[in-house]
Amino acid sequence: GEFFTPEGLADSLVRESIQNSLDARRNGEAVRVRFHLSDENGLSQSAGRHYLQGLWPHLQAIESGRANLPSEEERVSFLVIEDFGTRGLCGSTEQDADDDSIGSARYKDFFYFWRNIGRSRKQDTERGRWGLGKTVFPATSRVNSFFGLTVRFDDRTSFLMGQSVLKIHTASGNRYCPYGFFANTDEDEFQRPFDDADILHRFRTNFQLERRDEPGLSVVVPFPDRDEIDPNHMIRSAILPYFYPIIRKELVVDVSGGGINVRIDSASIDSIASNMNWSDTTTTSSLLQNLFALVRRSISTPENHLLILPEPNPPRAPDWNAGRFPPETSAAIKAQFAANGLLAIRVPVTVRQKRHQHRPSYFDVFVEQDLAMPRADDHYIRQGITISKMPMLREKGFRGIVVVTHDALSTLLGDSENPAHTEWIEKSPKLKERFDWGPYTVRFVRQALVRIVAQLLHIPEGRDNDLLKSIFFIQDDSEPGEDRGRKKGKKKSDDDKGKKKIPRNRSAFEIDKTTDGFRVKRAAKELPLPSEIDIEVAYEVRRGNPFKKYEKFDFDLQKKPVVVSAEGAEWNATENNLSIRPKADDFIVEVTGFDPQRDLSIRTKRKRKEEVDSAQEV
């Protein structure tokens, strides 16, 4: 329950339910997911007793003080979640361990749904990873319980089970584990599903299921938390994360209850979204309408019209400074945008999974300009689900989407997601365990819209000394020809005349900013070069010393994507320390591959007769 609290139960319930249904999609069919909320009367107490009778003593033993715990005499309100166009819970109903000892079927959905706790076998193009999605069903219930009736596509059999997820507790002097089942239990006490036709028919009738013999899964949540779950909220929770597969006609969502009966599909999503109240969200009806229009433009763009960016050869850890934007590509980007008002770009990327061969993959980027927008609007979509908490684009007036459909890249990004599937996290332990270039690949995809829009705008590298000239300035009140640098009353001596004074703080070398790093080169040539220049690098932090808070995971100067190149100098590096030995008067050392969204702090020590410490932010 606590896991889903930050997102809100309605958002979590709809997102996880649809995600599981899309993962179980059958033979490319469109998936339909139905959410139906009963009225408060629901099922009679006598009918509900058949399903919940054995549960009440356990609830009262551990939840007696909970304010919203229903009484045993209440009528049973319920929430129904059904999917169609899916395969149902296939696999052996006897399997009780995560191995291949029981059954040889391709699918083991029944085991993973009912008996596997906290782990998932999903991979590649599937959206789920954490094995926690089904936890949202009991979390939504005031009695922490749910039922599932499935029809399987492979053998057309039907089964019914139920489960309660409570706590370890003591009732009537006995100690119980957290999991209780509504199941057919024989002498061996192993929980098996019901398959009796009369029991299944009664369940369908009692809980108003649409399913008869169509393959798929019907979940019933008794006593849903109506403070959190309402039809209007479920409609919004379906549109925001799943607008992409809805518009692509891969998903249809039905929501009913409380006087509402709505079907969200490709034809209706615009009108439904325009009539919803989005005031407590970060979007508006107008932004959504324009976003849907961009999605439709992207869908209608033929693959042979996509501009393909070049990729380094041989493959390397992906970064945006390895020849991705040669002059001809930058020119093509601007020409495409000028001709169509839309950038449609395919970005190749190589995925390197440990102990596997390199796998070529890609993702697509679509960008348009909307000067009426008060801010940037960017969206990141993996296999149809929107990864919502990843705003990266800062250029006002630009709308963009990143679409990942290829299985190799989808696998990697899926392993980087948090359990709620709302972020791609570079430091995910799964990436380190399974991929050689995992963090760099995640960062590369996250930065795609930022870097491509920068090419479109041709944001110059280096420092623009006149950028804020018209905003911040100092009035010069001196007379023409007057030396404002001299203090009043002090005259030049005859000995001073004709002498050149070296300004304070001048150095024999300088450090210049680049897009994703820095450059060290010769500066004041009248000053002698040190024999060795030691440089320490770290990402800036909000508080404290950035050099003390450096982590090797941030970057390593010896490892990609960081690249050190030198002319007229020798160098060596260890983690975040770089030592340069100039061998020519016009030496230059360039270091690239840092995260352009983070500031670098650089500390230098110049070795001559004495050490001088200085620090500057680049």
Order of alpha helices (4+ residues) and beta strands (2+ residues): alpha-beta-alpha-alpha-beta-alpha-alpha-beta-beta-beta-beta-beta-beta-beta-alpha-beta-alpha-beta-beta-alpha-alpha-beta-alpha-beta-beta-beta-beta-beta-alpha-alpha-alpha-alpha-beta-beta-beta-beta-beta-beta-beta-beta-beta
